[in-house]
Structures are given as C-alpha cells and as structure tokens.
C-alpha cells in the first residue's frame, strides 16, 4: 500500500518553519520543484504559521532604529548594502510561500504555480547575495535587520486582495524604483559581479510584480470591483509608509502597474 502524498500546504508550512538560511533556500526550491512535478497533493489541510522561522541569531530592530547606511565607498558600507538586500530577499522567500499556502485554497491552481515559482526565484536571489556577502568576509545575520516586510504580511493576512495590493504591487514595485540606481552605484565601484546580480533581480522582480497585478485584477473581477480604485483604497488602509518617487514608470508598466494607479497617492 502506497503512503499518502504530502500535501502542498504541509510542504509550504515546513519551508516557512525552516529558519537556517541555506536550509530555507533548499526547502523553498524543493517545494516549487515538487509541486511542478506533481509530487504534492493539491490540498490545504494545515494552517500557515503566524510568522516564519528566521535564524535565531538575527537581531531584529524597529525600522526607525536601524543604523543609517553610508555611501558605497568603504568595505563596511558595501557589506551593509548587501546585507540589507539579503534580508529583503530572505523575507521575500517567506512572503511568496505564505501567499501560496495561506490563500491557495481559495484561488486558481495558477496562483499556487505562480507564487511557488516566485518563492524559488527569491531563494535563488538570496543564495546569490549570501555568496556575495561571503566574498566580502561577512554573512547574513552579521548586522541587525528590521521586521517591516513581515509586518506587512501580518497586516494583510485576512484578505488576498490586500496582500496582493501591498506586497507585490507596493513593496516589490518599490524595488523596481530603487534597484537601477543601486546597480549603477555598484557598477561605478567596478563591481561587475554585483551589477549582474542586481540586473538578474530587477528582471525577475518585474515578473513578480506582474504576477501580483495579474492575480489582483482577477480577484477584482471576481468581486466586481474596479482594480485601480480598489488598489488605491487598500493601499490607504494597509500601507503605513508613503509612496514616493522617483518611480521607474517603464518597469512598473511592464509589471502591470500603470502610472494612473499610483500617481494620485504619491
């Protein structure tokens, strides 16, 4: 008698509760691969944790207490930049996993396909940056980090539209705005390897914003709501920060986020 297959929800939950960084990278990529190959049952039989496991040694500070990063000139400031990027990508693994596991039961199968693929991308981004930190004689966890990204997930855990509006369509879209300038600063330092990493991340993040926008529009169509007005309302309700430019309008448009969505809130 064959043993029952693990469910996709069980596999996602296990990955979320994996705190060691390298193990989480492997777990996220394995969930995505097993799902793609049909090895996981399409059942959502376990709840997602309130928060994922992160390294026990990670020092979490409120965003307002984070040390200010200097310019790129010194080794210390380069490490601070790559460490901040590592934390963004590490948290993004969990955000994508949680999206698939928390809301997958109520959504189309393509929703789970898309966000497990995003989780695998974020895991790869983190692995590239972790290797970069090692080349700088540092490691993920060497500096304090803030909890702002997961706070956004907790604030939107009740509603898939709110989660889609805030995580891919605000937070990831912000990455489209700031990454090109960071890439140019890194390249100006003669760090072509770092520039290639950032270009890969930028290309993938455009696709991730597009995934979020596609499913947000689908939810709005199902609820008979106008996407632009619904997005603006959800951002005003759930995003405590400020939408501020300069905006990478072309990358945002490629990600399914036209200027008339965000210009009025900027």
WOWO-V99892 format. One record per residue. N is the residue number from 1. RES is the residue in one small letter. OMEGA is omega as a letter, one per 30 degrees, with the letter a starting at -180 (999 if undefined). Layout:
n->N res->RES omega->OMEGA
n->N res->RES omega->OMEGA
This chain:
n->1 res->x omega->a
n->2 res->x omega->l
n->3 res->x omega->a
n->4 res->x omega->l
n->5 res->x omega->l
n->6 res->x omega->l
n->7 res->x omega->l
n->8 res->x omega->l
n->9 res->x omega->l
n->10 res->x omega->a
n->11 res->x omega->l
n->12 res->x omega->a
n->13 res->x omega->l
n->14 res->x omega->l
n->15 res->x omega->l
n->16 res->x omega->a
n->17 res->x omega->l
n->18 res->x omega->a
n->19 res->x omega->a
n->20 res->x omega->a
n->21 res->x omega->a
n->22 res->x omega->l
n->23 res->x omega->l
n->24 res->x omega->l
n->25 res->x omega->a
n->26 res->x omega->a
n->27 res->x omega->a
n->28 res->x omega->a
n->29 res->x omega->l
n->30 res->x omega->l
n->31 res->x omega->a
n->32 res->x omega->a
n->33 res->x omega->a
n->34 res->x omega->l
n->35 res->x omega->a
n->36 res->x omega->a
n->37 res->x omega->l
n->38 res->x omega->a
n->39 res->x omega->a
n->40 res->x omega->l
n->41 res->x omega->a
n->42 res->x omega->a
n->43 res->x omega->a
n->44 res->x omega->a
n->45 res->x omega->l
n->46 res->x omega->a
n->47 res->x omega->l
n->48 res->x omega->l
n->49 res->x omega->l
n->50 res->x omega->l
n->51 res->x omega->a
n->52 res->x omega->l
n->53 res->x omega->l
n->54 res->x omega->a
n->55 res->x omega->a
n->56 res->x omega->a
n->57 res->x omega->a
n->58 res->x omega->l
n->59 res->x omega->a
n->60 res->x omega->l
n->61 res->x omega->l
n->62 res->x omega->a
n->63 res->x omega->a
n->64 res->x omega->a
n->65 res->x omega->l
n->66 res->x omega->l
n->67 res->x omega->l
n->68 res->x omega->l
n->69 res->x omega->l
n->70 res->x omega->l
n->71 res->x omega->a
n->72 res->x omega->a
n->73 res->x omega->a
n->74 res->x omega->l
n->75 res->x omega->a
n->76 res->x omega->a
n->77 res->x omega->l
n->78 res->x omega->l
n->79 res->x omega->a
n->80 res->x omega->l
n->81 res->x omega->a
n->82 res->x omega->l
n->83 res->x omega->l
n->84 res->x omega->l
n->85 res->x omega->l
n->86 res->x omega->a
n->87 res->x omega->l
n->88 res->x omega->a
n->89 res->x omega->l
n->90 res->x omega->l
n->91 res->x omega->a
n->92 res->x omega->l
n->93 res->x omega->a
n->94 res->x omega->l
n->95 res->x omega->a
n->96 res->x omega->l
n->97 res->x omega->a
n->98 res->x omega->l
n->99 res->x omega->a
n->100 res->x omega->a
n->101 res->x omega->a
n->102 res->x omega->a
n->103 res->x omega->a
n->104 res->x omega->a
n->105 res->x omega->a
n->106 res->x omega->a
n->107 res->x omega->l
n->108 res->x omega->l
n->109 res->x omega->a
n->110 res->x omega->l
n->111 res->x omega->l
n->112 res->x omega->l
n->113 res->x omega->a
n->114 res->x omega->a
n->115 res->x omega->l
n->116 res->x omega->l
n->117 res->x omega->l
n->118 res->x omega->l
n->119 res->x omega->l
n->120 res->x omega->l
n->121 res->x omega->a
n->122 res->x omega->l
n->123 res->x omega->l
n->124 res->x omega->l
n->125 res->x omega->a
n->126 res->x omega->a
n->127 res->x omega->l
n->128 res->x omega->a
n->129 res->x omega->l
n->130 res->x omega->l
n->131 res->x omega->l
n->132 res->x omega->l
n->133 res->x omega->l
n->134 res->x omega->l
n->135 res->x omega->l
n->136 res->x omega->a
n->137 res->x omega->l
n->138 res->x omega->a
n->139 res->x omega->l
n->140 res->x omega->a
n->141 res->x omega->a
n->142 res->x omega->a
n->143 res->x omega->l
n->144 res->x omega->l
n->145 res->x omega->l
n->146 res->x omega->a
n->147 res->x omega->a
n->148 res->x omega->a
n->149 res->x omega->a
n->150 res->x omega->l
n->151 res->x omega->l
n->152 res->x omega->l
n->153 res->x omega->l
n->154 res->x omega->a
n->155 res->x omega->a
n->156 res->x omega->a
n->157 res->x omega->a
n->158 res->x omega->a
n->159 res->x omega->a
n->160 res->x omega->l
n->161 res->x omega->l
n->162 res->x omega->l
n->163 res->x omega->l
n->164 res->x omega->a
n->165 res->x omega->a
n->166 res->x omega->a
n->167 res->x omega->l
n->168 res->x omega->a
n->169 res->x omega->l
n->170 res->x omega->a
n->171 res->x omega->l
n->172 res->x omega->l
n->173 res->x omega->l
n->174 res->x omega->l
n->175 res->x omega->l
n->176 res->x omega->a
n->177 res->x omega->a
n->178 res->x omega->a
n->179 res->x omega->a
n->180 res->x omega->a
n->181 res->x omega->l
n->182 res->x omega->l
n->183 res->x omega->a
n->184 res->x omega->l
n->185 res->x omega->l
n->186 res->x omega->l
n->187 res->x omega->l
n->188 res->x omega->l
n->189 res->x omega->a
n->190 res->x omega->a
n->191 res->x omega->a
n->192 res->x omega->l
n->193 res->x omega->l
n->194 res->x omega->l
n->195 res->x omega->l
n->196 res->x omega->l
n->197 res->x omega->a
n->198 res->x omega->l
n->199 res->x omega->l
n->200 res->x omega->l
n->201 res->x omega->a
n->202 res->x omega->l
n->203 res->x omega->a
n->204 res->x omega->a
n->205 res->x omega->l
n->206 res->x omega->l
n->207 res->x omega->a
n->208 res->x omega->l
n->209 res->x omega->l
n->210 res->x omega->l
n->211 res->x omega->l
n->212 res->x omega->a
n->213 res->x omega->a
n->214 res->x omega->a
n->215 res->x omega->l
n->216 res->x omega->l
n->217 res->x omega->l
n->218 res->x omega->l
n->219 res->x omega->l
n->220 res->x omega->l
n->221 res->x omega->l
n->222 res->x omega->a
n->223 res->x omega->a
n->224 res->x omega->l
n->225 res->x omega->l
n->226 res->x omega->a
n->227 res->x omega->a
n->228 res->x omega->a
n->229 res->x omega->l
n->230 res->x omega->l
n->231 res->x omega->a
n->232 res->x omega->l
n->233 res->x omega->a
n->234 res->x omega->l
n->235 res->x omega->l
n->236 res->x omega->a
n->237 res->x omega->a
n->238 res->x omega->l
n->239 res->x omega->a
n->240 res->x omega->a
n->241 res->x omega->a
n->242 res->x omega->l
n->243 res->x omega->a
n->244 res->x omega->l
n->245 res->x omega->g
n->246 res->x omega->a
n->247 res->x omega->l
n->248 res->x omega->a
n->249 res->x omega->a
n->250 res->x omega->l
n->251 res->x omega->l
n->252 res->x omega->l
n->253 res->x omega->l
n->254 res->x omega->l
n->255 res->x omega->l
n->256 res->x omega->a
n->257 res->x omega->a
n->258 res->x omega->a
n->259 res->x omega->a
n->260 res->x omega->l
n->261 res->x omega->a
n->262 res->x omega->a
n->263 res->x omega->a
n->264 res->x omega->a
n->265 res->x omega->a
n->266 res->x omega->999
